[in-house]
Amino acid sequence: VQLVESGGGLVQPGGSLRLSCAADGFTFSGYTMSWVRQTPGKGLECVAGISPDGRPTYYADSVKGRFTISRDNHNYTLSLQMNSLTSEDTALYYCATASSGLLSRLLVDKRIHHHDFGYWGQGTQVTVSS
C-alpha cells in the first residue's frame, strides 16, 4: 500500500496550492479518503474528507469555502485545492484512508482518533508566509 502526497511548498498569504495524493496497492474506489493536517500547536485536524463515490464531502469549518477535495477513482488520485491561504494553514498535510462512518460523525463531533484512519502517506509540508 502506498499513498504519496505532492504539491506542498511555500506560498504567500492569499495564494493557492493544489495537493495531490497518488494511491497504489489497494482498491482506492472502495475507501473514504481524507486530508489530515498536523501542526505542533494544534495537533491533528481532519480538514476534508470524501466518500468513495465522491459524494458526500466534509470540510472543517476552518477551511470551508476555501478548500475543495476531489478524487479520480480511475487514476487512483486524491486532490485538495487550497485557496486564500493564511498562516493558519501552515501544517504538514497527510492523505489518509478513513473509516466509512467518519464523515457523518465529524458533522457532530470534530474530534478524530487514530483508529479513524488506516493508511497514511508520508505528508507534504505547506508553509504560508510572506
C-alpha positions as CSV (number, residue, x, y, z in Angstrom):
1,V,0.0,0.0,0.0
2,Q,1.3,3.4,-0.9
3,L,-0.1,7.0,-0.5
4,V,2.3,9.6,-1.9
5,E,1.5,13.3,-1.4
6,S,2.9,16.1,-3.5
7,G,2.3,19.7,-4.2
8,G,3.2,21.3,-0.9
9,G,5.6,24.3,-0.7
10,L,5.9,27.9,0.4
11,V,3.2,30.3,-0.6
12,Q,2.3,33.8,0.3
13,P,-0.8,34.7,2.2
14,G,-3.8,34.8,-0.1
15,G,-2.2,32.4,-2.5
16,S,-3.2,28.9,-3.7
17,L,-1.8,25.4,-3.7
18,R,-3.0,22.1,-5.1
19,L,-2.1,19.0,-3.2
20,S,-2.2,15.6,-4.8
21,C,-2.1,12.1,-3.4
22,A,-1.3,9.1,-5.6
23,A,-2.6,5.8,-4.2
24,D,-1.5,2.3,-5.0
25,G,-1.8,-1.2,-3.6
26,F,-5.5,-1.2,-2.5
27,T,-8.9,-0.7,-4.1
28,F,-9.0,3.1,-4.0
29,S,-12.6,3.4,-5.1
30,G,-13.7,1.4,-2.0
31,Y,-12.4,3.8,0.6
32,T,-13.4,7.1,2.1
33,M,-10.4,9.4,1.7
34,S,-9.3,12.3,3.8
35,W,-6.8,15.1,4.2
36,V,-5.4,15.5,7.7
37,R,-3.1,18.2,8.8
38,Q,-0.7,18.4,11.7
39,T,0.7,21.5,13.4
40,P,2.8,21.5,16.6
41,G,0.4,23.6,18.5
42,K,-3.0,22.3,17.3
43,G,-2.3,18.6,16.8
44,L,-4.2,16.7,14.1
45,E,-7.2,18.1,12.2
46,C,-9.2,16.4,9.5
47,V,-9.7,19.3,7.1
48,A,-11.5,17.5,4.3
49,G,-13.0,14.1,3.5
50,I,-14.7,12.5,0.5
51,S,-16.8,9.4,0.3
52,P,-15.8,6.5,-2.1
53,D,-18.0,7.8,-5.0
54,G,-17.3,11.4,-4.4
55,R,-20.4,12.4,-2.5
56,P,-20.8,13.5,0.2
57,T,-17.8,15.5,1.2
58,Y,-16.8,17.1,4.5
59,Y,-14.9,20.2,5.3
60,A,-13.7,21.6,8.6
61,D,-15.1,25.0,9.5
62,S,-11.6,26.4,9.3
63,V,-11.3,25.6,5.6
64,K,-14.9,25.7,4.4
65,G,-15.3,27.8,1.3
66,R,-11.6,27.9,0.6
67,F,-10.6,24.2,0.1
68,T,-12.0,21.7,-2.3
69,I,-11.4,18.0,-2.1
70,S,-11.8,15.8,-5.1
71,R,-10.9,12.3,-6.3
72,D,-10.3,10.4,-9.5
73,N,-11.1,6.8,-8.9
74,H,-10.0,5.8,-12.4
75,N,-6.5,7.2,-11.8
76,Y,-6.3,6.5,-8.1
77,T,-5.7,10.1,-7.1
78,L,-6.9,12.4,-4.4
79,S,-6.6,16.2,-4.6
80,L,-7.0,19.2,-2.4
81,Q,-7.3,22.6,-3.9
82,M,-6.4,25.2,-1.4
83,N,-7.3,28.9,-2.0
84,S,-7.0,32.1,0.1
85,L,-4.3,30.5,2.2
86,T,-3.4,32.1,5.5
87,S,-0.6,31.5,8.0
88,E,-3.1,29.3,10.0
89,D,-3.0,26.8,7.2
90,T,0.7,26.2,7.7
91,A,1.0,22.5,8.5
92,L,2.1,19.1,7.4
93,Y,-0.7,17.7,5.2
94,Y,-1.4,13.9,5.1
95,C,-3.5,11.9,2.8
96,A,-5.2,9.0,4.6
97,T,-7.9,6.4,4.2
98,A,-10.7,6.9,6.7
99,S,-13.4,4.8,8.3
100,S,-16.7,4.7,6.4
101,G,-18.6,6.4,9.2
102,L,-16.1,9.2,9.8
103,L,-17.6,11.9,7.6
104,S,-21.0,11.8,9.1
105,R,-19.6,11.6,12.6
106,L,-17.4,14.7,12.1
107,L,-20.6,16.7,11.5
108,V,-21.4,16.4,15.2
109,D,-18.0,15.6,16.7
110,K,-14.9,17.1,15.3
111,R,-12.5,15.0,17.4
112,I,-10.5,12.5,15.4
113,H,-8.8,9.4,16.7
114,H,-6.0,7.2,15.4
115,H,-8.4,4.4,14.7
116,D,-10.4,6.6,12.4
117,F,-7.7,6.3,9.7
118,G,-6.0,3.4,8.1
119,Y,-3.3,4.0,5.5
120,W,-1.3,7.2,5.7
121,G,1.0,9.0,3.3
122,Q,4.3,10.5,4.4
123,G,3.0,14.0,4.4
124,T,3.7,17.2,2.4
125,Q,4.6,20.5,4.1
126,V,2.6,23.6,3.4
127,T,4.0,26.9,4.6
128,V,2.1,30.1,4.2
129,S,4.4,33.1,4.8
130,S,5.3,36.4,3.3
